[in-house]
């Protein structure tokens, strides 16, 4: 493992190529397990694709919203992922295959993206939890409660991004060792936005 990967994946965490296959073999009788594992891997591929598109448009890890990639949105399913926004289909085709190859070869950071909805959800949960805690800890006067809410919001804004990244890394994404890319189709959503669907399948 490289130094960059060690820093990004704490606790000596290293994804194993057979981890989801082994899990299915052991407890595959649980309903919906394969679909959950698929969505986690697709979610990682979606993030990685957006990262690669961002790099193609001149973006960097510290500034991922440069160019068209900052205008893209996505949604993962157990059959593939939707990518919303204007993007050249040939560029997307190249980005998807590049993203998959880079991740299975060890560039695991691509699975985590700062614009993921997971970060927003975690931020809301942390803020709500800290705000509730502040109402219990601080005196009941309005000034004290406002101070408590302010402190809760400040602390939440500081810790939520890291917690969101951890949630993505260990809960909502998984390195797509079992995915194979089928095809990419184009359409428009109900608001008329250009949409691509990247279809994948599970390979053992």
N, C-alpha and C positions, 0 to 999 in steps of 0.2 A: 504494500500500500504506500502511496506517495505521501509526502508531508502534508500537501494540501488536503488530501482525502482524510488523513488522520485528524487534522484540525476541524474539518467540516463534519466528520462522523465521530463524535466523542465516544468514550467508553469502549474503544477498540472494536467498534461495530463494523462488520464487513458482511455485506449481503452475500449469500451463497446461491449459486446458480440453480440448485435443486430445492431451495427452501419451500417454495409454494407447491412444487410437485410432491415433496415429502409430506407436506401438511395434508394435501388431498389424499394421499395414500393412507395416512393414519386416521384422519377424521372426515373423509370425504362423504360420509353418510349424512353429515349435517346439511339440511336443506339450505340452499342459497350460498353455500361456502364458495363454490367455484366462481359464481357470479361476483361475489365480493372480491375475491382474489384478482379476477379479471379487471374489475373497475379500478382497483388500486394500481395495477400495472399500466392500464390505459391512461390513468390520471398522470402517472409519471412520464409516459411517452408524450402526452399532451404538453406538459410543462417543458420537457426537453426540446420539443419541436419549436415552441415559442422562443426558447432561448436561442436556438440555432438560427431561426428567422431574424431575431434581433441582431445576432452577430453578423448575419449577411447584410443587414441594413446599417451596420456600423456601431451597434450597441455593444456594451461591455457588461460584465457581471456587476459592476458598481453603478452602471447607468443603463438598465435593461429596456427602458422605454424609448430609446432613440429609434427614429424611423417608424416604419409601419407596424413593428411589433408592439409598440405602445398602444396601438388602436385595435388590437386583436383580443377577442374573448373566446373562451372555450367551454365545452361541457363534455364530460366523459360518460360513457355507457359501457355495458359489458360486451358490446359489439364493435366499439371504436369510439372516436371522439369527433365532435363538431368543432369547427374553427370558424368564428364569426369575424368578418372584416375583409377588406380588400387585400388579397394576396395572389400572386401569380401561381397558377397550379403547378407549373414545372418547378418553381422555387420550393413550393410546399412538398412536392414529391421528393426532391433532393434533401430537404430539411428533415423530413420524417425518417428517411433511411439513415441519414447521418446521425440523427439523434439516437436512434435505436442502437446503431453500431457503437457509438461513443459510450452509451450507458452500460451496455453489456461488457464493454472492455474496461470499465472502471471509472468513468466520469460520472460518479453517482450524484454529484452536486446538481446536475441538470434536472433531477427529479423534484427539486424544491424551487418554487418561484415566489417572489415577494408580492405579486399581484393576485395570488390565489385567494379564492373565497374562504379557504380555511383560515387564513390570517384574520380576515374580518370577523368570522364567527368566533374564533378564540379571543380576539380583542373585545368583542361585545360581552362574552362570558366573563372574562377577567374583570372588565370594568364593572359589570353588574355585581359580581361577587365582592369586589373591594368596596363598592358603594354601599352594599348591604352591610358589610362588616363595619364600615365607618359610622353608619347610623346606630349601631349597637355599642360601639366603643366611645364615641364622642358624646359630650353632654347634649341634651335635647334642645338647647337654645338654637335659634335660627343661624346665628353667626357661627357657632361651633359646628353645626351641621354643614354649612356651606364650606367651611374650612376642610371638614372631613371629605366632602364630595370632591373638592379641588385636589386634595392630596391623593384620593383614590384614582381620579382621572390621570393625574401626573404619573403615578406609579404604574398604572395600567399601560399608558402610552410607552413607557420605557421597557416593560417586560413582555408586552404582547407580541411584538415581532419575533422575538426569540422563541417564545412558546408556540407561536404559529408555525415557525419553521420546524420545531421538534415534532409538532402534531403531523405536519406533512410527511416528515422523514420516517416516522415510526407508525403512523396510523393510516393516513389517507393515500399514501403512495407506496409503491414497491417496484424495485428494479425489474423491468420487463424482460426477464430471461425467457419467458414462455410465449412471447408474442411474435407473430409473423404478420407482416403487412399484406393485405389483399389488394385493395385499390382505393382510389380517391374519387369521389363524385362531387359535383357542384350543383348548387341550387340557391334559392333565396328563402329567407325566413319570412314570417308573417309581417314584418316591418319593411321588407324589401331589401334587407342587408344581404350581401353576398355571403354564401355559406359553403364550406367544404366539409365533407364527412370522410374521415379516414377510417376505413373498415379494416379490422384485424381479426385474427383467430388465434385460439390457444393451440400451441404445439407442445407436446410432452417432451 
